[in-house]
Amino acid sequence: MQLNFTFFLQIFNFIITYWFLNRFMFKPVLAHILMQKKSEDKINLELKQKQEFIYNLEKQKQEELFDFQEEAGEKYKIDQPEIVDIPAEIECVLDKQEAEYITKIAADILVKRVPHVD
């Protein structure tokens, strides 16, 4: 292996290029990235604190509402509404002529609304 002037010139060129990039490119970019990260961390911390604050306010509101409902229930007796039992099925008595008439009307409606594909 022969070492000539070109090899040493390339090493020197590499050192100069590394120093230049480190001084004018890498350090400023890294500083900017770190500044952005600190800013992002600060915003995330503030967001977390505000979320906790809102959660605590909601919890307090629910407790106050519950206390108010208890006080109002004791102060004003509220009668429970009467529950009406509605039958699930109702018998319908039709004679044969009424049933045929209703069936004919339903069939006419379905034929008009549902297109037939031939």
C-alpha positions as CSV (number, residue, x, y, z in Angstrom):
1,M,0.0,0.0,0.0
2,Q,1.4,3.3,-1.0
3,L,0.6,6.5,0.8
4,N,0.8,9.5,-1.3
5,F,0.0,13.2,-1.1
6,T,-3.7,12.6,-2.1
7,F,-4.5,10.5,0.9
8,F,-3.2,13.1,3.3
9,L,-5.1,15.8,1.4
10,Q,-8.3,13.9,1.7
11,I,-7.8,13.5,5.5
12,F,-7.2,17.2,5.8
13,N,-10.3,18.0,3.7
14,F,-12.4,15.6,5.9
15,I,-11.2,17.3,9.1
16,I,-11.9,20.8,7.7
17,T,-15.4,19.8,6.4
18,Y,-16.3,18.1,9.7
19,W,-15.2,21.2,11.7
20,F,-17.2,23.5,9.3
21,L,-20.4,21.4,9.5
22,N,-20.1,21.0,13.3
23,R,-19.6,24.7,13.8
24,F,-22.2,26.1,11.4
25,M,-24.7,23.3,10.9
26,F,-25.0,20.7,13.6
27,K,-24.7,22.9,16.7
28,P,-27.3,25.5,15.6
29,V,-29.7,22.8,14.4
30,L,-29.4,20.8,17.6
31,A,-29.8,23.9,19.7
32,H,-33.0,24.7,17.8
33,I,-34.3,21.2,18.2
34,L,-33.6,21.3,22.0
35,M,-35.4,24.6,22.2
36,Q,-38.4,23.2,20.4
37,K,-38.5,20.2,22.7
38,K,-38.4,22.4,25.8
39,S,-41.2,24.5,24.4
40,E,-43.2,21.4,23.6
41,D,-42.6,19.9,27.1
42,K,-43.7,23.2,28.7
43,I,-47.0,23.2,26.6
44,N,-47.6,19.5,27.5
45,L,-47.2,20.3,31.2
46,E,-49.6,23.2,31.0
47,L,-52.1,21.1,29.1
48,K,-51.9,18.4,31.7
49,Q,-52.4,20.9,34.5
50,K,-55.4,22.4,32.8
51,Q,-56.9,18.9,32.2
52,E,-56.5,18.1,35.9
53,F,-58.1,21.4,36.8
54,I,-61.1,20.8,34.5
55,Y,-61.4,17.2,35.9
56,N,-61.4,18.6,39.5
57,L,-64.0,21.2,38.6
58,E,-66.3,18.6,37.0
59,K,-65.9,16.4,40.1
60,Q,-66.8,19.3,42.3
61,K,-69.8,20.2,40.2
62,Q,-71.1,16.6,40.3
63,E,-70.7,16.6,44.1
64,E,-72.5,19.9,44.5
65,L,-75.3,18.7,42.2
66,F,-75.7,15.5,44.2
67,D,-75.8,17.5,47.4
68,F,-78.4,19.8,45.9
69,Q,-80.5,17.0,44.7
70,E,-80.5,15.4,48.2
71,E,-81.4,18.6,49.8
72,A,-84.2,19.3,47.3
73,G,-85.5,15.7,47.7
74,E,-85.7,16.1,51.5
75,K,-87.2,19.6,51.3
76,Y,-89.7,18.9,48.6
77,K,-91.1,15.5,48.5
78,I,-91.4,14.5,44.9
79,D,-93.9,11.8,44.1
80,Q,-92.8,9.2,41.7
81,P,-94.9,9.1,38.6
82,E,-97.3,6.2,38.2
83,I,-96.0,3.5,35.9
84,V,-98.6,2.4,33.4
85,D,-98.4,-1.1,32.1
86,I,-99.0,-1.1,28.3
87,P,-99.7,-4.5,26.8
88,A,-97.2,-5.6,24.2
89,E,-99.9,-7.0,21.9
90,I,-103.4,-5.6,21.4
91,E,-106.1,-7.8,19.9
92,C,-107.6,-6.4,16.8
93,V,-110.9,-7.9,15.6
94,L,-111.6,-7.4,11.9
95,D,-114.1,-9.0,9.7
96,K,-112.9,-10.6,6.4
97,Q,-114.0,-7.7,4.2
98,E,-112.0,-5.1,6.3
99,A,-108.9,-7.3,6.3
100,E,-109.0,-7.7,2.5
101,Y,-109.5,-3.9,2.1
102,I,-106.4,-3.1,4.3
103,T,-104.4,-5.8,2.5
104,K,-105.3,-4.3,-0.9
105,I,-104.3,-0.8,0.2
106,A,-100.9,-2.1,1.6
107,A,-100.2,-4.0,-1.6
108,D,-101.0,-1.0,-3.7
109,I,-98.6,1.2,-1.6
110,L,-95.9,-1.4,-1.9
111,V,-96.3,-1.9,-5.6
112,K,-96.1,1.9,-6.2
113,R,-93.1,2.4,-4.0
114,V,-91.0,-0.6,-4.8
115,P,-89.9,-0.7,-8.4
116,H,-90.0,-4.0,-10.2
117,V,-86.9,-5.2,-12.1
118,D,-87.7,-7.2,-15.2
